[in-house]
């Protein structure tokens, strides 16, 4: 049914790339040392997915991995088994879309847009279905794919808009609600705002780190056991916390170091905030660093 694009040969299985309840993907090595991904799932699903790949030949090798063909056989019980033989491409995306830099978001969204224009409505687009290799991306798992009906109207190029904070939703280049909502979900446009600690929206500022860094360093705000913080208080403390983080970054502290120290920094920011208000600060016990603060060898005990 499908043309097989590799000559007859033995493929050595050398590793497991993915193992799930219904699907396993093995790494195979061909006789010419080419790596392939062998995706085993139930025979009907293999055919459905192969059909989707077949209708999208134009974007195989650029947006999707290349499909070399489908193998059918029998397992040790004599039951039918099938697998897709796919180009091996990179690794599964390990971080969340939100943790990516904007340039990487743009590359992934452009791939998704290309897939849409080629007629693919993916339906299971997620981090686990994106492969990355050296800053290049492929979309996988067409098991739930449907035709994009009517054809996609999207022409907006995300890579050309990496510097843009906003988009005009009336622009004719952004006429696909699915792509628009994925771009929103990935926070491609920040609309001139930053989201601190997942709940506090503030205007963008040079004094605050970019959103991708903020997302790695969110921490608990409002950590005094007795104080009733109103929203304005939390906003003020969160801004101070991230302004301090930004200063530290500018002074050359690494993100890893700041990640380790974020509760300590939050403690110091809260302590100062309460002191300015002439209030006693009683942090919740798990975030109480008063013994560390009183140690004289801590060079950063004050902000
Ligand atoms: Zn579309």
Boltz pocket constraint, residues with backbone or C-beta under 6 A from the ligand:
constraints:
  - pocket:
      binder: B
      contacts: [[A, 116], [A, 117], [A, 148], [A, 151], [A, 152], [A, 153], [A, 154], [A, 175], [A, 176], [A, 177], [A, 178], [A, 179]]
      max_distance: 6.0
